């Protein structure tokens, strides 16, 4: 069965679908025909005509479109939408006259599997052993402890810049995906607004309050509209490029990168901010100031990355990503032992960078100042 879904054609193996429906309906089932019912912005519907143990009946196949935006860009989005709808049908306190039969997983060979009864999903991966090296954050802790930088530290910094430059070299002409990333930056449950909502009682914190966060939120909305002009920058990204486990180094300096997250394509500044905010954070956390060893890494990462990519435009779009990442590293639940005056310094950095049109990696000291 060849089915058209928006701009995409998919193949469904007829025998596999008949076998699954026979099991689900507990009766021998044969497909005797199918036709398209309609297509909207969100989904396409096909009627399949069945012979179920000698009785003719029709069912509807609904397939989500992934080519129109609406947050359905990735296959995981479409799975989430269909599973939610299926579960809502099944759990409604008011019985529906229409039954939701199942949610099917389409495999590359056209065969189908049932996932409608799923209660959780399990990701199976290789084990990360000591052979893969230790998290990169321990390199940064070592730098903070000795307060000096080695040739290996510079080399690894450049390796990470090169890794990102190669990753970000993969471009896509897809306005929807870039806008989605910027929209998610502001409103996703794991990004800016989600981080803010996970803070404990603001009235008890002392170093930040509701008014200050409201101002940040307004600024983030302004930046959302500024970045709508940069959809040409849509690139493959990592999505959570931080040193606390997601970046490791083998003994031969080969990087091991884990936990690709949230978005497949988006703004490269997400990855640069995720790493460089930690050079700043660990320097202030461990020393109370932006010290020379970490200043060298911060500036070197930018210089190496821009040297390899030629992407100076990134300095005009990274500001709101620093806001999100900065609020993560000063999070009172993540790092409870960090003194409030150190959190305030990074909060100054967030507020000041949101107020400039072009970020300068050599002016971080200026961005850390309290400008009242």
C-alpha positions as CSV (number, residue, x, y, z in Angstrom):
1,X,0.0,0.0,0.0
2,X,1.5,3.3,-1.1
3,X,0.1,6.3,0.8
4,X,0.7,10.0,0.2
5,X,1.1,12.1,3.4
6,X,1.6,15.7,2.4
7,X,4.8,15.9,0.4
8,X,5.9,12.4,1.4
9,X,5.0,9.0,0.1
10,X,5.1,6.0,2.5
11,X,4.8,2.3,1.9
12,X,2.8,0.1,4.3
13,X,3.1,-3.7,3.9
14,X,-0.4,-5.1,3.4
15,X,0.3,-8.5,4.9
16,X,1.9,-7.1,8.0
17,X,-1.0,-4.7,8.6
18,X,-3.5,-7.6,8.0
19,X,-1.6,-9.7,10.6
20,X,-1.6,-7.0,13.2
21,X,-5.3,-6.1,12.7
22,X,-6.2,-9.8,12.9
23,X,-4.4,-10.0,16.3
24,X,-5.9,-6.7,17.5
25,X,-9.5,-7.5,16.4
26,X,-9.2,-11.2,17.5
27,X,-10.6,-12.3,14.1
28,X,-9.0,-13.1,10.7
29,X,-8.8,-9.8,8.8
30,X,-8.2,-9.1,5.1
31,X,-7.8,-5.6,3.4
32,X,-10.1,-5.4,0.4
33,X,-9.4,-1.7,-0.5
34,X,-8.4,1.7,0.7
35,X,-8.9,5.4,-0.4
36,X,-7.9,8.8,0.8
37,X,-10.6,10.6,2.9
38,X,-8.9,14.0,3.2
39,X,-5.9,16.0,4.2
40,X,-5.5,19.0,6.5
41,X,-2.6,21.0,8.0
42,X,-2.1,18.4,10.8
43,X,-3.0,15.0,9.4
44,X,-4.0,12.8,6.5
45,X,-6.8,10.3,6.7
46,X,-7.3,7.0,4.7
47,X,-10.3,4.7,4.9
48,X,-9.3,1.0,4.7
49,X,-12.1,-1.5,3.8
50,X,-11.8,-4.8,5.6
51,X,-13.2,-8.3,5.6
52,X,-13.3,-9.3,9.2
53,X,-14.2,-13.0,9.5
54,X,-16.7,-12.6,6.6
55,X,-18.1,-9.2,7.8
56,X,-17.2,-6.0,5.9
57,X,-16.1,-3.1,8.0
58,X,-14.1,0.1,7.5
59,X,-11.4,1.7,9.7
60,X,-9.5,4.9,9.3
61,X,-5.8,5.4,9.3
62,X,-4.7,8.8,10.5
63,X,-1.1,9.8,9.7
64,X,0.4,13.0,11.1
65,X,2.1,15.4,8.6
66,X,5.6,16.4,9.3
67,X,6.0,19.0,6.6
68,X,3.8,21.9,7.8
69,X,5.4,22.8,11.2
70,X,2.9,23.0,14.1
71,X,5.4,21.2,16.3
72,X,5.1,17.9,14.2
73,X,8.5,18.2,12.6
74,X,10.2,15.1,14.1
75,X,8.9,11.6,14.1
76,X,8.9,11.7,17.9
77,X,6.5,14.7,17.8
78,X,4.1,12.7,15.6
79,X,4.3,9.7,17.9
80,X,3.6,11.8,20.9
81,X,0.6,13.4,19.3
82,X,-1.0,10.1,18.2
83,X,-0.3,8.4,21.5
84,X,-1.8,11.3,23.4
85,X,-5.0,11.2,21.3
86,X,-5.3,7.4,21.6
87,X,-4.9,7.6,25.4
88,X,-7.4,10.4,25.7
89,X,-10.0,8.4,23.8
90,X,-9.3,5.4,26.1
91,X,-9.4,7.4,29.3
92,X,-12.3,9.8,28.7
93,X,-14.8,9.8,31.6
94,X,-17.5,10.2,29.0
95,X,-17.5,7.2,26.6
96,X,-17.0,8.0,23.0
97,X,-19.1,6.4,20.2
98,X,-15.9,6.1,18.2
99,X,-13.2,3.7,19.3
100,X,-9.5,4.3,19.1
101,X,-8.1,0.9,18.0
102,X,-4.3,1.3,18.3
103,X,-1.3,3.4,17.4
104,X,1.0,1.7,14.9
105,X,4.7,2.0,14.4
106,X,5.8,1.9,10.7
107,X,9.2,0.3,10.2
108,X,11.6,1.0,7.2
109,X,10.5,-2.2,5.3
110,X,6.8,-1.2,5.5
111,X,5.9,-3.6,8.3
112,X,3.9,-2.3,11.3
113,X,4.1,-2.9,15.0
114,X,1.6,-1.9,17.8
115,X,2.6,0.7,20.3
116,X,-0.9,1.8,21.4
117,X,-0.8,0.0,24.7
118,X,2.6,1.4,25.6
119,X,2.9,2.8,29.1
120,X,6.6,3.8,28.7
121,X,9.4,3.8,26.2
122,X,12.8,2.4,26.7
123,X,16.0,3.6,25.0
124,X,18.7,0.9,24.7
125,X,22.3,2.1,24.2
126,X,25.9,0.9,24.5
127,X,27.3,1.3,28.0
128,X,29.5,4.2,28.6
129,X,32.6,2.7,30.3
130,X,35.8,4.2,31.6
131,X,37.3,3.5,28.2
132,X,35.3,6.4,26.9
133,X,37.1,8.8,29.3
134,X,35.8,11.0,32.0
135,X,33.4,13.9,31.7
136,X,35.0,17.0,30.4
137,X,33.9,18.9,33.5
138,X,36.7,17.2,35.4
139,X,39.2,18.9,33.1
140,X,37.6,22.2,34.1
141,X,37.7,21.3,37.8
142,X,41.4,20.5,37.4
143,X,42.0,23.9,35.8
144,X,40.2,25.6,38.6
145,X,42.3,23.7,41.2
146,X,45.7,24.5,39.8
147,X,44.6,27.9,38.3
148,X,46.7,27.3,35.2
149,X,46.1,26.0,31.7
150,X,48.0,23.4,29.8
151,X,48.6,22.7,26.1
152,X,46.2,19.8,26.4
153,X,43.5,22.1,27.7
154,X,43.9,24.4,24.7
155,X,44.0,21.5,22.3
156,X,40.8,20.0,23.7
157,X,39.1,23.3,23.5
158,X,40.0,23.6,19.8
159,X,38.9,20.0,19.2
160,X,35.5,20.9,20.6
161,X,35.3,24.0,18.4
162,X,36.1,21.8,15.4
163,X,33.6,19.2,16.4
164,X,30.8,21.9,16.5
165,X,32.0,23.4,13.2
166,X,31.7,20.1,11.4
167,X,28.3,19.4,13.0
168,X,26.9,22.8,12.2
169,X,28.1,22.5,8.6
170,X,25.1,20.4,7.9
171,X,22.5,22.9,6.8
172,X,18.8,22.6,6.0
173,X,16.5,25.0,4.2
174,X,13.6,24.7,6.6
175,X,12.1,27.9,8.1
176,X,9.7,25.9,10.3
177,X,12.5,24.1,12.1
178,X,14.5,27.2,12.9
179,X,11.4,29.0,14.1
180,X,10.5,26.0,16.2
181,X,13.9,26.0,17.9
182,X,13.6,29.7,18.7
183,X,10.1,29.2,19.9
184,X,11.2,26.2,22.1
185,X,14.1,28.3,23.4
186,X,11.6,30.6,25.0
187,X,8.7,28.3,25.8
188,X,9.8,24.7,26.0
189,X,9.5,22.8,29.3
190,X,13.2,22.0,29.3
191,X,14.3,25.5,28.2
192,X,13.9,29.1,29.4
193,X,10.3,29.1,30.7
194,X,10.5,25.5,31.9
195,X,13.7,26.3,33.9
196,X,12.1,29.4,35.4
197,X,9.1,27.4,36.5
198,X,11.3,24.8,38.2
199,X,12.8,27.4,40.5
200,X,11.7,27.2,44.1
201,X,9.7,29.9,45.9
202,X,11.2,33.2,44.4
203,X,10.2,35.1,47.5
204,X,12.7,33.1,49.5
205,X,15.7,33.3,47.2
206,X,17.0,36.8,47.8
207,X,19.3,37.1,44.7
208,X,16.4,37.1,42.2
209,X,12.7,38.0,42.3
210,X,9.6,37.8,40.2
211,X,10.1,41.3,38.8
212,X,13.6,40.5,37.5
213,X,12.4,37.3,35.9
214,X,9.4,39.1,34.2
215,X,11.9,41.6,32.7
216,X,14.0,38.7,31.4
217,X,10.9,37.0,29.9
218,X,9.9,40.2,28.1
219,X,13.5,40.5,26.7
220,X,13.3,36.9,25.6
221,X,10.1,37.6,23.7
222,X,11.8,40.5,22.0
223,X,14.7,38.3,21.0
224,X,12.4,35.7,19.6
225,X,11.2,38.3,17.1
226,X,14.7,39.4,16.3
227,X,15.8,35.9,15.6
228,X,12.9,35.3,13.2
229,X,15.1,37.1,10.6
230,X,17.8,34.4,10.8
231,X,16.0,31.3,9.5
232,X,18.8,30.9,6.9
233,X,21.0,29.7,9.8
234,X,19.1,26.4,10.4
235,X,21.8,23.8,11.0
236,X,22.3,20.4,12.6
237,X,22.9,20.9,16.3
238,X,23.6,18.8,19.4
239,X,21.0,20.5,21.7
240,X,22.7,20.0,25.1
241,X,26.4,20.5,24.6
242,X,27.6,20.7,28.2
243,X,30.6,19.2,30.0
244,X,28.7,17.5,32.8
245,X,28.7,14.1,31.2
246,X,27.6,14.9,27.7
247,X,31.2,15.7,26.5
248,X,34.0,13.2,27.3
249,X,37.5,12.8,26.1
250,X,39.5,9.5,25.6
251,X,43.1,9.5,26.7
252,X,44.1,10.2,23.0
253,X,41.9,13.4,23.0
254,X,39.2,11.7,20.9
255,X,35.9,13.4,22.0
256,X,33.0,11.2,22.9
257,X,29.7,13.2,22.6
258,X,26.5,11.9,24.3
259,X,22.9,12.8,24.8
260,X,21.8,14.6,21.6
261,X,18.7,16.4,22.8
262,X,15.6,18.4,22.0
263,X,16.2,19.5,18.4
264,X,17.8,18.0,15.4
265,X,18.1,21.3,13.5
266,X,18.2,24.8,14.9
267,X,20.5,27.7,15.9
268,X,24.2,26.8,16.3
269,X,24.5,29.4,19.1
270,X,22.7,26.9,21.4
271,X,25.7,24.6,21.4
272,X,28.3,27.4,21.7
273,X,26.4,28.9,24.7
274,X,26.0,25.5,26.4
275,X,29.7,25.0,26.5
276,X,31.1,28.5,27.1
277,X,28.7,29.4,29.9
278,X,30.4,26.6,31.8
279,X,33.8,28.2,31.4
280,X,32.3,31.3,33.0
281,X,30.3,29.4,35.6
282,X,33.1,27.2,36.9
283,X,35.5,30.1,37.1
284,X,33.0,32.1,39.2
285,X,31.8,29.1,41.2
286,X,35.4,28.0,42.2
287,X,37.2,31.3,42.3
288,X,34.5,34.0,42.7
289,X,35.7,35.8,39.6
290,X,36.3,35.3,35.9
291,X,39.9,34.1,36.0
292,X,42.6,34.0,33.3
293,X,42.6,30.3,32.6
294,X,38.9,30.2,31.9
295,X,39.1,33.5,30.0
296,X,41.6,31.9,27.6
297,X,39.3,28.9,27.0
298,X,36.2,31.1,26.5
299,X,37.9,33.3,24.0
300,X,39.8,30.4,22.3
301,X,36.5,28.5,21.7
302,X,34.9,31.4,19.9
303,X,38.0,32.3,17.9
304,X,38.6,28.7,16.8
305,X,34.9,28.2,15.9
306,X,34.7,31.4,13.9
307,X,38.0,30.7,12.3
308,X,36.7,27.3,11.0
309,X,33.1,28.4,10.1
310,X,33.5,32.1,9.2
311,X,30.3,32.6,11.2
312,X,30.6,36.0,12.8
313,X,26.8,36.3,12.7
314,X,26.6,34.0,15.6
315,X,27.6,36.9,17.8
316,X,24.3,38.6,17.0
317,X,22.1,35.7,17.9
318,X,23.7,34.0,21.0
319,X,22.4,36.4,23.6
320,X,19.0,34.7,24.4
321,X,20.7,31.3,24.6
322,X,23.0,32.7,27.3
323,X,19.9,33.7,29.2
324,X,18.6,30.1,29.1
325,X,21.9,28.5,29.9
326,X,22.8,31.1,32.5
327,X,19.6,30.4,34.4
328,X,20.5,26.7,34.4
329,X,23.9,27.1,36.0
330,X,22.7,29.5,38.7
331,X,19.7,27.2,39.5
332,X,19.4,26.9,43.3
333,X,18.4,23.2,43.1
334,X,21.1,22.1,40.7
335,X,24.0,23.8,42.6
336,X,22.7,24.5,46.1
337,X,26.3,25.1,47.5
338,X,26.9,28.1,45.3
339,X,26.9,31.4,47.1
340,X,24.2,33.9,46.1
341,X,26.7,36.7,45.3
342,X,28.2,34.4,42.7
343,X,24.7,33.8,41.2
344,X,24.2,37.5,41.0
345,X,27.3,37.9,38.9
346,X,26.1,35.5,36.3
347,X,22.6,37.1,36.5
348,X,24.3,40.4,35.6
349,X,26.0,38.6,32.7
350,X,22.5,37.4,31.5
351,X,20.9,40.8,31.8
352,X,23.7,42.7,30.2
353,X,24.1,40.3,27.2
354,X,20.4,40.5,26.5
355,X,20.7,44.3,26.2
356,X,23.5,44.3,23.5
357,X,23.1,43.8,19.8
358,X,26.5,42.0,19.3
359,X,28.2,39.8,21.8
360,X,32.0,40.3,22.3
361,X,33.8,37.3,23.9
362,X,36.5,39.7,25.1
363,X,34.2,41.8,27.1
364,X,32.8,39.3,29.5
365,X,34.2,41.2,32.5
366,X,32.0,44.2,31.4
367,X,28.9,42.0,31.1
368,X,29.5,40.7,34.7
369,X,29.2,44.2,36.2
370,X,26.1,45.2,38.1
371,X,24.7,48.1,36.1
372,X,21.8,48.7,38.4
